């Protein structure tokens, strides 16, 4: 089964909890803290496997979870890091974060791999908090939560040339002639149900990859037929080879066929419609083709290559022409910079790391990814709570609450937890 699009949730592993522990040896009075740190949680990593051609392995997985890091132990024993989860995906896989609508990864090279969701760091044991002023800290951290993301994963074929055209114009026959690919060929529409790739070599030993894409029909960009499912596979191609059945044997007008495909490409994507296009008049071995081509040329001014996929007429010349055109076209990135999630942020002025709003019940609700993460990592012993409160104060939360008019006894909420405010 060919699967080229899935939606899946990934949850990286939580870091292991730090340990609160003290040395207790017979002849070592006041031995001090010896709680170890927790281990790192498992990250979710996508890695290219060139042997894969579909996303079928991911289709039935609604959720992928990483294991939690091991908790720290006494005697300064750190917890073991959890083993990362490696997910193998085909070459040409695009990973989009549905929450931000940004591209996380575009895996287009052999052995490409990327951390899709980072595992949480291990919480620090109480040994890590020992200072001159506090030689016996009685608290430690919980492990950091792993990243959670809802992903849309798409497979977009890697090909230099994309063969497009209405059903039965001869795309599969042509691919079988110019490469060792073995696409299914028959005399009915929609013989091709999945994209087929073939490596083509010219007489002067230049090579490129051609994709035979399932037949488009009118309305494909809106979901008719198979076109909307496979139009994405044309996006990576550098040249669109538009195959037109010049014989009109199916009772269709070649020029109308051409306009239909052009309309669908434009409706799907302006970027797709602006790609370099080469028109290939196929089935020129048929007697009606010569007259039809004359009429076609009156309406279309672009250069047209004449071939017969059945007899091989004009194929060598066509391949040389395509190779020459590819030499003139640089490979370009599929996505613009503003569509890609940046892992390096340059900030000249740090923004306030939280927002506070008052709900209908008069509760002050704090929203902050940083504070929520800190909250989850806090073990709420007396000392842990005091440390958490001090961090909020240093971040300016208390000051902001006072500006908003909070009073003694009012409630403050972080996530699903409410606290009574005291000065």
TATANOR-V651048 format. One record per backbone hydrogen bond with DSSP energy under -1.0 kcal/mol. NH is the residue of the N-H (numbers start at 0). CO is the residue of the C=O. Records with the same first field share a line. If there is no record, write none. Layout:
# TATANOR-V651048
NH->CO, CO
This chain:
# TATANOR-V651048
5->152
7->150
8->61
9->148
10->63
11->146
12->41
14->143
15->38
17->140
18->35
22->31
27->24
33->20
35->72
37->122
38->69
40->119
41->66
43->116
44->84
45->113
46->86
47->111
48->88
51->48
54->2
57->54
60->57
63->8
65->10
68->13
69->79
71->16
72->76
75->33
76->73
78->36
81->39
84->42
86->44
88->46
91->106
92->89
93->153
94->104
95->151
96->101
97->149
100->96
102->338
103->94
104->94
106->92
107->105
111->108
113->45
115->43
116->43
119->12
122->15
125->18
126->34
127->124
128->125
129->126
130->133
140->123
141->376
143->120
146->117
148->9
150->7
151->95
152->5
153->93
154->3
155->91
159->208
160->208
161->238
162->210
163->240
168->165
173->169
174->170
175->171
176->172
177->173
178->174
195->211
197->209
199->207
201->205
204->201
207->199
209->197
210->160
211->195
212->162
215->164
219->216
221->218
222->219
223->218
229->225
230->226
232->229
233->230
237->159
238->159
239->275
240->161
241->277
242->163
243->279
245->243, 281
250->247
256->252
257->253
258->254
259->255
260->256
261->257
262->258
263->259
264->260
265->261
266->262
267->263
268->264
272->268
273->269
274->271
277->239
279->241
280->304
281->243
283->306
285->282
288->285
291->287
292->288
293->289
294->290
295->291
296->292
298->295
299->295
304->278
306->280
307->312
311->307
314->311
317->313
318->314
319->315
320->316
321->317
322->318
323->319
324->320
325->321
326->322
338->335
339->336
340->102
354->366
356->364
358->362
361->358
363->410
364->356
365->412
366->354
371->367
372->368
373->369
374->370
375->371
376->372
377->374
380->378
384->380
385->381
386->382
387->383
388->384
389->385
390->386
391->387
392->388
393->389
394->390
395->392
396->391
399->395
400->396
401->397
402->398
403->399
404->401
405->400
408->420
409->406
411->418
412->363
413->416
416->413
418->411
420->409
